[in-house]
Amino acid sequence: MADLAASQGMDHLVLKLADDGGYVRLVQQDPPLFFKHKADPSHPLDRAELYNFKRLALSEEDCSNGPEATLALIKMLLAKFADYTPKR
C-alpha cells in the first residue's frame, strides 16, 4: 500500500514494520493518523510510538476489492480526518 500511495504522490504515508512483519501500520505524521487491519491485535508499539495518533482500522471487507479501492478508501479517510488534532 505504501508503494502504491507513493506512486500516486502520497509520499507522506510511511509503512511501519516490526516483529518480522507481525506488526504492520501505515502511518502519517501530520495530522497524526495510522491505519491498521482491524484483525491485527493491539501492539506495545501502538502505545509507545503512536499514542497521540488517531487509529483507523480497516476491515477485511475494506481491503477485499484490491489495492486501488483500498487506497481510495484511505484517501477518503485522510480527507475526513485532515483537521484531526490529538486530544492528549
Secondary structure, DSSP 8 states (H G I E B T S, - for coil): -HHHHHHTT-TTEEEEEEGGGTEEEEEETTTTEEEEETTS---HHHHHHSTTSEEEEE-TTTTTT-HHHHHHHHHHHHHHTTT-----
